[in-house]
Amino acid sequence: MASTPTSDTARRRRGITLLEVLVSCGLLVVGLSAIAALLPASGSRLTQATTEDRAAVLLSNAAAEIVNRSLIAADAFPTNGTAPTLAFGKVLDKLPTLGNLPSGGLASGIFSGLSAAAQKRCGSWRTFVLEDVLAYAETQTSDSPTNSFTRDNAGLGPREFRDGLCWGATLAPRTRPVAPGGKAVLAIVVFKRWHKSASGAAEEPLPVVLTRVGSVYEADVFTDDNDALLRGCTWVLALPAGAADSPRWFRVMSSWNWQTPTGQKKRVVLHDQAEFERLTNSAASGAAATVLAFEGIVRVDEQALTLD
């Protein structure tokens, strides 16, 4: 009788089975699918991070422009004695012309543009935009695009750039009458776009009434028509209930849809809600507060300062 081989070489299988091949392929497909599923989310996060990085650059530029152009001086306020909150720059320059507000007052009584002296120091509209994405023109005779320039009466103007990030600012006096050495709060607001776009970014500010319901606020806008408004992490500009106070920016901490008999509305919770209640006198149930909602806000930076 022949002896049974006992070496490892004799007992080792030659090759792999078809079942093992199929299992390996299945594991590979599952792994690649998981990686592919992460690509859209990672692309979205990368785009958001790029926007935040560009907004930080623009915010730094805006702060330097405001100081260098003496826009935080007392003579930047109109000399009509009312000392309203200044609103200037892209998008926010529309605040004084909003007309009647839901609270019954006029926007021109709360907001004002820069004085004539300060407007001369502002320069052109390009002061308020980030010119970091240059525009090019396609040509039929060459494969390479050519530089695009703006044209004016004198001929060739500066380089054109794509519609992108812009900034506006509000300057609210804390002490009245306004004078050098007085206190004020400067808020610099960065927007995604400075022209009206298909997504609605940078459209005119929308007055919204927030009604106190329990411990939250319910907006008088329908989510079907204004779904981009009052989202979490966005900002609103609250209008004061008293003439002694000035408008102030508040961040929306969270928002959700709420079904009402007339349709879906949004309910929101605001950051520093106790201060919001005091400013708008809306702590009681059923009390109403007026805010201005915007689309396309990237960030808001507030700082207290002393007027020059």
PERAFEN-V966859 format. One record per residue. D_FIRST is the distance of its C-alpha to the first C-alpha in whole Angstrom. Layout:
D_FIRST ; D_FIRST
This chain:
0 ; 4 ; 6 ; 9 ; 12 ; 15 ; 18 ; 21 ; 21 ; 18 ; 19 ; 23 ; 24 ; 26 ; 29 ; 31 ; 32 ; 35 ; 36 ; 36 ; 38 ; 40 ; 41 ; 41 ; 44 ; 46 ; 46 ; 47 ; 50 ; 51 ; 52 ; 54 ; 56 ; 57 ; 58 ; 60 ; 61 ; 63 ; 64 ; 68 ; 68 ; 68 ; 70 ; 73 ; 73 ; 73 ; 76 ; 77 ; 77 ; 78 ; 81 ; 82 ; 82 ; 84 ; 86 ; 86 ; 88 ; 90 ; 91 ; 92 ; 94 ; 96 ; 97 ; 98 ; 100 ; 102 ; 103 ; 104 ; 106 ; 108 ; 107 ; 107 ; 110 ; 113 ; 115 ; 112 ; 113 ; 116 ; 119 ; 120 ; 119 ; 117 ; 114 ; 111 ; 108 ; 107 ; 104 ; 104 ; 101 ; 99 ; 98 ; 100 ; 104 ; 104 ; 104 ; 108 ; 108 ; 106 ; 110 ; 110 ; 107 ; 106 ; 108 ; 111 ; 112 ; 112 ; 109 ; 112 ; 113 ; 109 ; 108 ; 110 ; 109 ; 110 ; 114 ; 115 ; 115 ; 111 ; 110 ; 112 ; 109 ; 106 ; 106 ; 104 ; 102 ; 99 ; 100 ; 98 ; 95 ; 92 ; 92 ; 88 ; 87 ; 89 ; 89 ; 89 ; 90 ; 88 ; 89 ; 89 ; 89 ; 87 ; 83 ; 84 ; 86 ; 90 ; 91 ; 94 ; 97 ; 99 ; 103 ; 106 ; 110 ; 110 ; 107 ; 103 ; 102 ; 99 ; 95 ; 94 ; 92 ; 90 ; 91 ; 89 ; 89 ; 93 ; 95 ; 98 ; 100 ; 102 ; 104 ; 106 ; 108 ; 108 ; 112 ; 115 ; 117 ; 115 ; 116 ; 114 ; 112 ; 112 ; 108 ; 106 ; 102 ; 101 ; 98 ; 96 ; 94 ; 91 ; 91 ; 88 ; 90 ; 94 ; 95 ; 94 ; 90 ; 89 ; 87 ; 90 ; 90 ; 93 ; 95 ; 99 ; 98 ; 98 ; 100 ; 98 ; 99 ; 97 ; 98 ; 97 ; 95 ; 94 ; 92 ; 91 ; 93 ; 93 ; 94 ; 96 ; 94 ; 92 ; 88 ; 88 ; 91 ; 90 ; 87 ; 87 ; 89 ; 89 ; 85 ; 84 ; 84 ; 87 ; 91 ; 94 ; 98 ; 99 ; 103 ; 105 ; 107 ; 110 ; 112 ; 112 ; 108 ; 106 ; 103 ; 100 ; 96 ; 93 ; 90 ; 88 ; 85 ; 84 ; 85 ; 84 ; 85 ; 87 ; 88 ; 91 ; 93 ; 94 ; 91 ; 89 ; 90 ; 89 ; 89 ; 89 ; 89 ; 90 ; 90 ; 93 ; 94 ; 96 ; 98 ; 98 ; 99 ; 102 ; 103 ; 103 ; 104 ; 102 ; 100 ; 102 ; 100 ; 101 ; 102 ; 102 ; 101 ; 101 ; 99 ; 98 ; 95 ; 93 ; 90 ; 88 ; 89 ; 87 ; 88 ; 91 ; 93 ; 96 ; 98 ; 101 ; 103 ; 107 ; 109 ; 111
